[in-house]
């Protein structure tokens, strides 16, 4: 069972991986196989995002952290689902793509800091109310 901080770190790594993958796809003009490359990766991270979002929203309701709000989590979830898929395609516009990732990373880092201030290394995953 992963802690919420571990899931947050995994999502931060996924953001970095999206930037790297997109640059690679653009440099070599690679067209991915949707069912072999894109869908399995996206499905894994979409599930993780949904779990993470539910756990963070529960955390927000319980602890009411100062700089983390439900709408940020919901918007980040949707944006990240989009840019994870977009990262596989060379034709994705770079500027908006990077801005979306930077925004998601800001939210993830803010959540991580709030969790750590609360002693969040003990915040377990799959915690529901």
C-alpha positions in Angstrom: 0.0 0.0 0.0 1.5 3.3 -1.1 1.3 6.4 1.0 -0.3 9.5 -0.4 3.2 11.2 -0.5 4.6 8.2 -2.5 1.7 8.5 -5.0 2.3 12.2 -5.2 6.0 11.6 -6.0 5.1 9.0 -8.6 2.8 11.6 -10.3 5.6 14.2 -10.2 7.9 11.7 -11.9 5.2 11.0 -14.5 5.1 14.8 -15.3 8.8 14.8 -15.9 8.5 11.6 -18.0 5.9 13.3 -20.1 8.2 16.2 -20.9 11.0 13.9 -21.8 8.8 11.6 -23.9 7.3 14.5 -25.8 10.7 15.9 -26.6 11.8 12.5 -27.9 8.7 12.0 -30.0 9.2 15.5 -31.5 12.9 15.1 -32.2 12.5 11.7 -33.9 9.0 12.4 -35.3 7.7 9.1 -33.9 4.1 8.0 -34.2 3.1 5.7 -31.4 0.8 2.6 -31.6 -2.2 3.7 -29.5 -3.2 0.3 -28.2 0.4 -0.9 -27.6 2.1 2.3 -26.2 -0.4 4.9 -25.3 -3.5 3.2 -23.8 -1.7 0.9 -21.3 0.4 3.7 -19.9 -2.6 6.1 -19.9 -4.9 3.6 -18.2 -2.3 3.0 -15.4 -1.9 6.7 -14.7 -5.6 7.5 -15.0 -6.3 5.0 -12.3 -3.5 6.3 -10.1 -4.8 9.9 -10.7 -8.4 9.0 -9.7 -7.1 7.2 -6.5 -4.8 10.1 -5.6 -7.5 12.7 -6.2 -10.0 10.8 -4.0 -7.5 10.5 -1.2 -6.4 14.2 -1.5 -10.0 15.4 -1.5 -10.6 13.3 1.6 -7.4 14.8 3.2 -8.6 18.3 2.3 -12.0 17.7 4.0 -10.3 16.4 7.1 -7.4 18.8 7.5 -8.4 21.9 5.5 -4.8 22.7 4.4 -4.2 26.4 3.7 -2.9 26.2 0.2 -4.7 23.2 -1.3 -8.2 23.4 -2.6 -10.6 20.8 -4.1 -10.9 22.7 -7.5 -7.1 22.6 -7.9 -7.1 18.8 -7.5 -10.0 18.3 -9.9 -8.5 20.5 -12.5 -5.1 18.9 -12.2 -6.6 15.4 -12.5 -8.3 16.4 -15.8 -5.2 18.3 -17.2 -2.9 15.4 -16.3 -5.1 12.8 -18.0 -4.9 14.9 -21.1 -1.2 15.7 -21.2 -0.2 12.1 -20.4 -1.9 11.0 -23.7 -0.6 14.1 -25.5 3.0 13.4 -24.5 3.1 10.5 -27.0 2.3 12.7 -30.0 4.9 14.9 -31.7 2.2 17.2 -33.1 1.1 18.3 -29.6 1.8 22.0 -29.3 4.8 22.5 -26.9 3.9 25.8 -25.1 0.4 24.8 -23.8 1.6 21.3 -23.1 4.5 22.5 -20.9 2.3 25.1 -19.2 -0.2 22.3 -18.3 2.6 20.2 -16.9 4.1 23.0 -14.9 0.7 23.8 -13.4 0.1 20.1 -12.4 3.6 20.0 -10.9 2.9 23.1 -8.8 -0.3 21.5 -7.4 1.5 18.2 -6.7 4.3 20.0 -4.9 1.9 22.1 -2.9 0.0 18.9 -1.8 3.2 17.2 -1.0 4.4 20.1 1.2 1.0 20.2 3.0 1.2 16.5 3.7 4.7 16.7 5.0 3.8 19.6 7.3 1.0 17.4 8.7 3.4 14.4 9.1 2.0 13.1 5.9 4.5 10.2 5.6 2.0 8.5 7.8 -1.0 9.4 5.6 -1.8 6.0 4.0 -3.4 5.4 0.6 -6.9 4.1 0.1 -8.1 6.2 3.0 -11.8 7.1 2.5 -14.5 8.8 4.6 
